[in-house]
Amino acid sequence: MALLVVLAVGAGLTVVAFSGSSRATAGPSPDTGSSAGVQHLHLQYGPLAIRPGQNLIDTNKYRIPQPTEDGWIVGFRPNLRLANGTVPPVDVLHLHHGVWANVRRRDATAPLFPERFFATGEEKTALELPPGYGYPYRTSDAWYLNYMVHDLTPKPFTVYLTYDIDFVPATSPQASGMKAVHPIWLDVQNGEVYPVFDALKGSGRDGKFTYPDDDPNAPRKNAYTLPTDGVLVKAFGHLHPGGLYDTFSVTRGDQTRTLFTSKAHYYEPAGAVSWDVSMTATPDDWAVAVKAGDTLSISTTYDTSRASWYESMGLGIVWMYDGPGGKDPFTEPIDQTGVLTHGHLPENDNHGGATTNLADPRRAGGGPLTGTIPIGSFEYGAGDLTVAGGRIPTVTEGHSITFDNLDAGGPRVWHSITACKAPCTASTGIAYPLANATVQFDSGELGTGGPPTSGSTTWSTPANLDPGTYTYFCRIHPFMRGAFRVVAPASSAPK
């Protein structure tokens, strides 16, 4: 039996046929106990073999599990689990993103894509639709999964993508009178295969950078004009570490109103610097009346006072009912009170930042002048802080050192050279290290494998660096640390 899976490629869709039986498995039998007709389905896709250091965008290669009868989805909670059922520590392995889509329907805001109906990152926001509303499901629907599992270590793992669904069967008495809602995907880089941007330290205003507003060169892909009247009943945002909030707005004519600000609540002791966070969602009584011709938009705001945040995201889903009801945001106040969908999660317990036995590179001797540093086997060659000898690569002022990622070949492992504040020698965790150096530089993910790679396996340090010692880390594998030194030309040295 052939399974059709739709893959987003560039601006279009490619249909690929996969043959064979599904290897995906469903979890325990539905619990139809105390929830008044609501089944609780535990589904999982896998097993997935994650290679050492992997950081790839992937899609389902065989059919993912779906509900086995028609009905209504009223809740959705994603996660990443190891083969033994435990959730891995986020500083070891995490779900960078997961997007569930319905191939049988077109996406409202990007019609060349299948209908994207749920998204998550390691913030793990849970969807809970207000009572009486549901996302209609048919067994003829075909679900598609786009995901990116990030292995921060040189070890392999076997994992499952899990998703717990609150489901009302069409045969349940609770299904009668259910109001159908549909998702409106809003994204600051909507339509892109890898919708990311950089929020650089010091950019924006007063330590905050709002995208796309604060970037005059940013494409305006963050808006959608509604074709019909209706009621918005649910909204929540997604962002990455460093993110503060996603703002949902509506414009009618020359007036714009804020509908909801999905705020990041950090449980992280160091503040807005890690995945130890929960986003706020709208409460059950949030209902906003909108009209055909209204334009919905989203922006996202990051804290740029402490660090740079590379490959950041800002997106959200608004759920709409095509019927009457709600408050007019242009004549009535809209409740901005948000509801957290979870508390601190134990997989975020290792914050990092403890003292290690790595030597301070600022006190190390300078090595011979260096033009090239090969990166291999998760080490920065002669520039790696774990290399014995106590000397670091050196380059003359006005020149560069070129890094060559040898791991990008067969292993297909991407590395970055990202500036961090010296000495950058504390223990690795979800909040350390950071791209917080005074002088910023970043190579991108060195590789030629398409998004998220930079398109090159080599990168050269800026040639305009002042004399001094510069420390860096790999933001894909943060346990990797390195340093190099820039020295003045011998002719300019004091006599």
HELIX and SHEET records of a PDB file:
HELIX    1   1 PRO A  173  ALA A  175  5                                   3    
HELIX    2   2 PRO A  346  ASN A  348  5                                   3    
HELIX    3   3 PRO A  361  ARG A  363  5                                   3    
HELIX    4   4 GLY A  381  GLY A  383  5                                   3    
HELIX    5   5 LEU A  406  ALA A  408  5                                   3    
HELIX    6   6 ALA A  490  SER A  492  5                                   3    
SHEET    1   A 2 ALA A   2  VAL A   9  0                                        
SHEET    2   A 2 GLY A  12  SER A  19 -1                                        
SHEET    1   B 5 THR A  25  ALA A  26  0                                        
SHEET    2   B 5 GLN A  39  ILE A  50 -1                                        
SHEET    3   B 5 PHE A 157  PRO A 169 -1                                        
SHEET    4   B 5 GLY A  71  LEU A  82 -1                                        
SHEET    5   B 5 LEU A 127  GLU A 128 -1                                        
SHEET    1   C 9 THR A  25  ALA A  26  0                                        
SHEET    2   C 9 GLN A  39  ILE A  50 -1                                        
SHEET    3   C 9 PHE A 157  PRO A 169 -1                                        
SHEET    4   C 9 GLY A  71  LEU A  82 -1                                        
SHEET    5   C 9 TYR A 133  TYR A 137 -1                                        
SHEET    6   C 9 LYS A 179  ASP A 187  1                                        
SHEET    7   C 9 GLY A 314  TYR A 321 -1                                        
SHEET    8   C 9 GLY A 230  LEU A 239 -1                                        
SHEET    9   C 9 VAL A 288  VAL A 290 -1                                        
SHEET    1   D 4 ASN A  55  THR A  59  0                                        
SHEET    2   D 4 TRP A 143  ASP A 151 -1                                        
SHEET    3   D 4 LEU A  93  ARG A 106 -1                                        
SHEET    4   D 4 PRO A 114  THR A 120 -1                                        
SHEET    1   E 2 PHE A 197  ALA A 199  0                                        
SHEET    2   E 2 TRP A 309  SER A 312 -1                                        
SHEET    1   F 3 LYS A 208  TYR A 211  0                                        
SHEET    2   F 3 THR A 295  ASP A 303 -1                                        
SHEET    3   F 3 ALA A 223  THR A 225 -1                                        
SHEET    1   G 6 LYS A 208  TYR A 211  0                                        
SHEET    2   G 6 THR A 295  ASP A 303 -1                                        
SHEET    3   G 6 GLY A 243  ARG A 252 -1                                        
SHEET    4   G 6 GLN A 255  TYR A 266 -1                                        
SHEET    5   G 6 VAL A 277  ALA A 281 -1                                        
SHEET    6   G 6 VAL A 339  LEU A 340 -1                                        
SHEET    1   H 5 GLY A 365  LEU A 369  0                                        
SHEET    2   H 5 ARG A 391  THR A 396  1                                        
SHEET    3   H 5 ARG A 481  VAL A 487  1                                        
SHEET    4   H 5 GLY A 468  PHE A 473 -1                                        
SHEET    5   H 5 THR A 418  CYS A 420 -1                                        
SHEET    1   I 3 THR A 372  ILE A 375  0                                        
SHEET    2   I 3 THR A 402  ASN A 405  1                                        
SHEET    3   I 3 THR A 458  SER A 460 -1                                        
END                                                                             
